[in-house]
Amino acid sequence: MSERRWTLPNIITVGRIAACPAVFLLVMAPGSALRILGFVLFLAAALSDLWDGYLARKHGWVTDMGKLLDPLADKLLLVATVVPIYLISQRPGPVGDVPWIGPLPLWIVAILFGRELLVTLLRQVAKRKGVVIAAGTSGKRKALVQNLFAGGVLLWLPVEQMAVDRGWDTATWAVWSSFHRLWVVVTLALAVFLTLYSLLDYFWKYRGILGVRV
């Protein structure tokens, strides 16, 4: 019997993929309103990642198609958020920097995307040998923390702009902005660590595919 491909989790995943270009364009657009809309759409896409995984496990709807689409959706959402964050942070001006960091360093972008490239190559090698590598636990944790970082920055960008435009200078804003800055820095550090850890985890787990024997 052929595998049923268009399960509800797979449909949700395809929806997340379709949302990525819109997230990219909304975040890159000038004006706080569109960027807030981009953050809301990103939040919906990120939460759908948790939902489709839950449904697939609960109802036994795990498919090879889903194993391939889910990591693809994670990668596209990463591109749709990190690339705008990097580009905006490089612009001169009073707003747009990553809190407490300034322009997002290129080496961090290289780590985030380099890991995705290497794991994609590993999946292609595995596929040729008849093995489908699904998103593992370390990969899902990595994606979750990356989303926490990206979401923090995507919300920070329009809120910081509104703070500058409206001259917010209250104790409430000071406390909230300090917490927000801390959130961004901590989640970024964790994202970099888990990105490297998940890369090593995948290659160690599937080392046999590469002909490595220990």
Secondary structure, 3 states (H helix, E strand, C coil): CCCCCCCHHHHHHHHHHHHHHHHHHHHHCCCHHHHHHHHHHHHHHHHHHHHHHHHHHHHCCCCHHHHHHHHHHHHHHHHHHHHHHHHHHCCCCCCCCECCCECCCHHHHHHHHHHHHHHHHHHHHHHHCCCCCCCCHHHHHHHHHHHHHHHHHHHHHHHHHHHHHHCCCCHHHHHHHHHHHHHHHHHHHHHHHHHHHHHHHHHHHCHHHHCCCC
